């Protein structure tokens, strides 16, 4: 069996099985995260990302492989979550660009597409680290190029890609010492391998094993997360109330009078709403927009062809129904849309108390997310639009959200900067120096400088036995993490957090801020405050109730 030409329909089958295989193995990929904390979600992030891409492909299965790949790329981009998801989206963005304009591709085209994907992904990462998903993708692409020189069989090239991806994954502990210390391979690389294995199965005409019925479906996971987000926003925050989706099937006679330009059409619609997606091919254009005038959108589109697959939903009524079903309290309808503010700040937070804290410091929109729930690129794009400001600053407050935030900033048509905060204390420090009278670039510099002015500590619990940086860790231990490094691990919660505090405070420390989580009792907090006041009498103590999950205490020292 050999395959010398790959078309769009066969590639769509590859995407479907690649996504299914990653979905089946997502929990296993999650378990490979190096830190034994309960927020290891590489598999979940990659799974949600590729599910978004596969959904776009499912709606655009045509023989032209370049257009199918373009749909896949777009879906990945808008669904990208966490660093692993963003890198996955960039790999296939480069793949798609490489085969642009080709209805079918050869083994050489196929190999070059993998290679171009790697180049695109490396450019997207500020400081690429070897021994990660990037290395696995790079090694596999190099093997693909060599294989294509030996054979015109695309199946052979894909087999070589999988073979080298496996070998490269096995080598990741030799490139990244922390992986060897813990005894695991890179989780992102493992996720990519499962996608490639799915691709190979599709080319071989094989099916994957059935997903365990105990595992929640992706639809259930996405719906649960969406539902949770709905409960943390207000109906009056919905500035454009109608979710409008439709497709236009081009008609030659209409195109003569009104030639279609994707860019011009997108710009035209963009003046009437937000959350705009426009994806076009030779035959039709698909539109998603939140607007106040859905009828006007249909009229603008109809000049290019006939309307099909129209869906219009009143999001205010939907949101009100969700809130009333949860609280059994009638919800007031929103007020009229407000004028744009000069500045808007978007930040990410997990926990009602931390959300209130950021709001009190000036954040205009707080995305519910962080540990275990990284917002997608599309979530951040929507938040940027919803904050309704001329200039927007995004604070990710999580190292695994930074890339998605920067990707969101790059695709919106307004002035947006990302201050690369990697935790809650850094986000708070950045907000404290924000100056609404300063220019965007000046605020970016001052807020970025403020990130290094604070020490950030977290208390959480270990989900498995391991050893990192010379610290022996047992499952169930409480771990003190200082600026990303585990500095204490012990069975007793008080002892662990006290050891963390001792590592954080020095003779220059003036203020320590404690943010208690949902797993910290009032007595836990009182004992910790008493310890600090007795041990470090010159340091001022501030306490806030954050209600964050997984982390009984988040601590900052200035």
CORSUL-V936463 format. One record per run of one state. SS is the DSSP state (@ for helix, = for strand, . for the rest). FROM is the first residue (numbers start at 1). LEN is the number of residues. Records with the same first field share a line. If there is no record, write none. Layout:
SS->FROM-LEN + FROM-LEN
This chain:
.->1-5 + 7-1 + 32-10 + 59-6 + 80-1 + 99-6 + 106-1 + 125-8 + 151-3 + 176-1 + 183-4 + 205-13 + 232-3 + 238-4 + 251-1 + 258-4 + 271-2 + 281-3 + 292-2 + 303-2 + 328-13 + 350-2 + 361-4 + 369-1 + 371-2 + 374-2 + 387-2 + 396-6 + 412-3 + 420-4 + 433-7 + 452-3 + 462-4 + 469-2 + 474-4 + 483-2 + 491-2 + 505-6 + 517-5 + 536-4 + 546-7 + 558-1
=->6-1 + 81-1 + 105-1 + 242-9 + 273-8 + 284-8 + 305-10 + 341-9 + 365-4 + 370-1 + 373-1 + 376-1 + 389-7 + 415-5 + 455-7 + 466-3 + 471-3 + 478-5 + 485-6 + 511-6 + 540-6 + 553-5
@->8-24 + 42-17 + 65-15 + 82-17 + 107-18 + 133-18 + 154-22 + 177-6 + 187-18 + 218-14 + 235-3 + 252-6 + 262-9 + 294-9 + 315-13 + 352-9 + 377-10 + 402-10 + 424-9 + 440-12 + 493-12 + 522-14
